[in-house]
């Protein structure tokens, strides 16, 4: 993997055709590992894949380079496997002109400013009908716990499981374990395919060398993701942030996710100032805060909550609140916290812990489209 990343850097702003393998802008572990692993797979298999006319593949972490330290679990796992930051490629290292003339493989998302240039999509969330994908785009959508499960399936079928791929196999296995909350029954994130693929990866890895247990992998990654001691309150907002917008109405909603409950975040010093700055920087009308706490001492039990704050569009705020409360697929099972008074927002405990941002995003995106 390290040699591949070193070689792929030569494609940055290259004159010849390049296919950019792009994760989502939250750049969580699933997104980052999917982008790197799928790029590697295509670079070594493009000659036998007739649907791919491109020969050069460049994995992109869809964040500015200065935001990389905020992705504490990504930084931790990559360091463990000696994948140095200097060999990673970040979104702000590419010129707009270069991206405009490039093809894209989208991983861990499919609604993107670059959707119209996508030739392949791999995602593990429901189809977003607002995504403008070309008719000839090869679309792979499957509701599994981790997008890395889909990428690992490709690697396994191609028998790319030798010692030279050991770093990739470790990356994929670690990500699947984290995304499924270590296959926790209470979290209900894992599907039969996640179980099957993770077990197959472990069989290959154990044949090569001794491996950490799933619990060791999970505990270390949760600790790394939750280690936000060095981050300011504003940086914590940017750690796992998603922005959705409607071009015609120019309305935007920002959705920061936290490795802690929203109820804890709003108690932080300068939380209100950080939220207002976040809204200014993203020109957002509404902020939807998504919190999650995993208790590694209680067999990975999960709690979720959310907060909704109006910045400058009370009608949009009311529409989002109504949609969240009445969603049926999935039902978020929200219980409003009437005792919480912060920035005149609404705060909820989320009873359905299986529902994540990937389930909430399409519903909120539809509200933006309907508000034109």
N, C-alpha and C positions, 0 to 999 in steps of 0.2 A: 504493500500500500504506500509506504513512504516513497519508494522509487517512482511509483505511478504519479503521486502528487508532485514530486519534483519535476517530472517530465511534462505534466499537464500545465504547469505554470508557463511554459513557452507559448501556449495558445492565447494568453491574455492579450486582447486587442490585436490578434493576428489578422493578417490579410486574407488567409485562406478560410474556407467555411468551417465553422465550429458549432457544435451543438452544446448548449449550456444546460447542465443538469442542475436544476434550481429547486431548493427546498423552500418552505414557507417562511414568511418574515418573522415569525416567532422564534425560529432557529432553535427549537428545543432539540433534545438528543435524537429523537426519532427523525426529525427533518434533516439534521446534519449528517447522521450516519447513513440515512437512505440516499442522500445526494452523493456522498463519497463512494458508497458501495455500488450503486447502480452505474455511476460513471466508470468505475473499474470494470464492471461486468461488460458494459457495452464496448469499452476500448479493446477488450480482449475477445470479443465475440462478434463485432460488427460485420466481419466478412461473411459469416454464415447466417446473418439475419437480413433477409432480403428486403424487409420493410424499412431498414435503416440505410439511407443513402450517405449519411455522414460518416466520416472516419475518425474525427477528432472530437473528444469529449472532455469538457472542463466542468468539474463540480464547483458549485457556488454556494457559499454560506450567505444567506439572504439578509445580511445585516452589514452596517458599516463596521470596518475593522476595529474602531475604538469601542464598539459594544461587545466585543468578544469576551472580555473579562467578566461581563455580566452573566454569561452563560456558564455558570459555575460547574454544572454537571458535565457539560460538553468539554470544557477545559480540563476537568479532572480526568475523564476517561481517555481523552486524546493524549494527555501527558503520560498516563499509565502505559500507553502503547507507543510512546516516543514519536507521536505525530505533532511535530513542532508547528507553532503558529506561522512561522515564516514560509511554510510550504502549503498553507491553506489559502484559498482565494475568496475574497469578500466582495460583496456587491459594489461597493464604492471604488473598487480597483478597476472597474470596467467603464469604458466610455458609453454614453447613450447611443452614439452612432454604431459602435460595435454590437451592442445588444439589439439594436433595431434591425440589423442585417443578419442576425444569428437565428438558428432554430433552437427550440427549447424542449427539454424533457422536464415535466413538472412532477415533483415527488412530494408526498404528504400535503398536497393541496391541488386544486384544479381551477380555482377562480383567481386569476392573476392579471395584472396589467399586460402580461405577455402571453395570455391564453391563446390569442389568435395566431401566435407563431409556434404553438406546441405541436410536436409530432407524436409524442407519447405522454401519457399520464399514468402515474401509479398513486393511488390514494386509498385511504381506508375510512372515508367518511361518505355520507349519502351524497348523491348527485345534486349539485347546485345548478338549477335550471337557468340561473342568470349568467353562468360561465359561458363565454363565447369561444367554443372550441371548434377548430376546423372539422369538416366532415370526414376527412381522411385521417384524423388523429386517432391513434391506437389508444383506447381508453381502458384502463384496468382499475375498476373500483370494486372493492370488497370490504365488507364491514368486519374487519378483524381488529384485534386489540392494538396492533402496532403495524405501521407501514413497513417496518423492517421485516416483518413476517413475509410479506409479498416479495421483497427483494431477496431474502434468504431462500425462498422457494426457487427462484431463478438460479441462484448459485448452486443449490443442491441438485437441481435437475441437470445442470451443465457439468456436474461433478467437479466444480471448482472448490475442492475441499482438501487441498494438499497443504503441506507446511508453508508454502509461499503465500497462501491465503489465510494463514492463521490469525493475523491481526483483524482481517475483515470478519471472519467467523466470530471472533471474540466481541467485536463491536456490535454485530447483529444480535448475538445472544444476549449481551448485556442490556441492549436497548429493549428487546422484547420482554425481558424480566422486569425492567423498570416500568414500561408502559402498561403491562398487565397487573401491576402492583404485586409482583411475584406470584401471579396466578391466584390471588386472593379470592376466596369465595364471596366475601362480603362486597368487594369492589365490582365483581362481575364484569371485568373488562376482557377477560380471555375467552377466545373461541376455541373450538376443537382444532382448527388449523394452527392457532398459536401454540397450543400444546404439542401438536405433531411436529411442527417445524423446529421449535426450541429443543425438543428431545432429539431430533435428527442432528441438529447442530452440535449438541452435547456429545452424541455418539462419535462424531468426526473429531471433535476437539479432544476427547479423552483418548482417542487412538493416537493423537499426536503428543500430548503432554498433560500433566496433571492440571486440573482447573479448580477455581474457587467454586464453592457451593452457590446455588441460586440465592440463598439468604445472605451470604457474604457480599455478593455482587449487588443485590438490592439495597442492603443497609448502607454500603459505601456510597452508592449513587444518590440515595435519598439524603444522606448527610451532606454530600457535596452540593446538591441542589438547594438544600435548606440553609447552607452556610452563606448567609448574606450579611455577615458582620462588617465586612469591608465596604458594603454598598450604602450610599446615601439613600434617603427616602425617594428622591427623584430617580435614581438609578434602579431602585427596586421596581418602580413603575415600568421602566424600560426593559427589565429582565426578560419578560415573556409577554410582549405587547403585540396585539393585532389591530390593524386599522382598516375599517371598511368605509367605503364612500360611494356616493352616487354622483356621477359627473354632471348630469343635467341639473340637478337641484343644488349641487355643491354642498350637500349635507354629509357629515362624517361622524362616525361613532368609533371611539377607541375602546378596546377591550384588553386591559392589562390583567394578566394572570399572576397569582402569587403562590409560592410554596408555604403559605400560611393562610389563615382565615382572614377575610376582609375585616372582620371585627377586631382583629389584632393590628392590621395595617393602619386603620384609621386612628389608632391610639398613638401612633408614632409621632415624634416631634416633626413639625412642619409638614404633616400629611396634607393639610388643606392647601398650603402654598405649592407643594409638589404637584397636586392634582390640577390646580389652576395653571401651572406652568406647562404641564403635559397637554392640557387642552389648548393652550395658546400655540404650542409648538406643532401640534397636529391639526390645528384649526377645527377641533371637534365640537359638536353641539351637545353631545351626551357622552358620559363615561359609564361603561359597564364593567364593574370590578368583579373578578372571579377568583375566589379563594379556595384553597385545598390544604388540608393538614393530614399527613400520613403518620400514624403512630407505629413506629417500627418495633416498639416494645409490646404492642398488642396485636401481633400477627398481621401487621399492615392494615389495620382498620383505618377507614377513610372518612373524613368529614368534608363537606363542601358548603360554601355560602356565597352569596353575591350581593353586590350593592349597585344601585343605579343613581347617578347624579346628573341633574340638569345643569348645563352650562349656559345655553342661550337659545333653547328651543323647547318650550314647555309642551308643545303639541307632540313633537317627536318623542320626548321623554314619556308622555302619557301613553303613546302608542306602543313603545317598547315595553313599558310596565305591564300593559294589558296583555301583550303577546306572551310575555314570560309567564304570566299567571294562568293563561288559558292554553298553553301548549299541550298538545295531546300525544304527539309522537316525537320525542318522549315527553311524558308529563314530568315536569321538574319537581313536583310535590313541594311547592314553596310554602314556607310559613313566615309571614312578615314579622319583623322585630319592631314593634311599635315603640319600644323604649329607647331606640337608638336615634339620636339627634345629631346629625353631622351633615353640614352643607345642604340641609333641607332635602337630603336624599331618601331613598327607600332601601331597606336592607332586609335580606331574607336568609333563613336557613334553608338549604336545599336537601330535601329528604331523599330524592333519587340521586344517589352518589354515582350511579353508572353514567349519568348524563354529563358530558364534558363540553368544552367550548366548541368542538367540532359539530356537536348536535345543535348548539345554540346559534352559531354563526349563520346558517342558511335562513333561519327564521328572522333574525335581526336584519340580514341583508335584504330580505323580501320587503320589510317595512320601508327601507330606504327607497326601493324601487317603486313601491306603491305611493310614496309621498311626492312623486314628481307632479 
